[in-house]
């Protein structure tokens, strides 16, 4: 077997793995949308739920810093 065939086979396998992962990603994305719709159906605001998920991913000190900057900006704009 020549080196070109080995490289082509390896590339084909990588592409197939990517395609499978893309399908899984789409499935997960659909599942996440369904959960947000379920939350909306029970009276929760999906935008706020997304924001909470984003905030929970942050480190506590990063979240506190962001909240402090937000308060500073709101205060500067007279929005408190």
N, C-alpha and C positions, 0 to 999 in steps of 0.2 A: 504494500500500500504506500502510495507516495505521500509526501508531506502535505501537498495541497489537499488531498482527500481527507486527511486527518484534521486539518484546519477547518475544512468545510463542514465536516461532521461535528466538530466541536462548536462551531458557530451555529449550526442548525439546532443543536441541543440547547445552547444558551437562549436562542430565540424562542424555542418551544417553552422553556422554563419561564421566560418573561411573559409570554402569552398566557400561560396558566396562572401566573401571579396577577396579571392584569384582570383576568376573569374573577379571581378570588377577591381582588380589591373592589371590583364593581359590586360583587355580592355583599361584601362588608358595607360598602357605601349605601346600598339599598337597605340593608338591615338597620343602619344608623338612622336613615331617613324615616323608616317605619317607627323607630322608637321615639323620634321627635314628634311624629304625627300622633302617636299614642299619648304622649305628654300633652300635646295640644288638645286632643279630644277629652282629656280629663281636666282641662282648664289651665294648664301651665303655658307660659309664653316661650315658644321655641327659641326666640332670639336671646332671651335671658338665660335659658338653659345652656345654649351654646357659649355664652359669655362665662357662665359659671364653670363649664368644662375647661375653657381656656384658662381661667384664673386658677383652677385646681392643679393645672399642669405646672404652674409657675412656682418657683422657690418662694417661701414666705417673705424673705427680705426683698426680692425683686417685686413682689406684689405690693408690699408696703411702700417701696420707693415709687412705684407707678401711681399708687393712690395719693401719695403726698404731692407728686407733680401735678396730678389731675386737680387736686384741691387748690393748688397754687394758681393754675390756669383759670379755673372756674372763678376764683376770687378776683383775679386780675380783670376778668371779663364782667364782673358784677353778677354772676349767675348763682350765687349761694343763696 
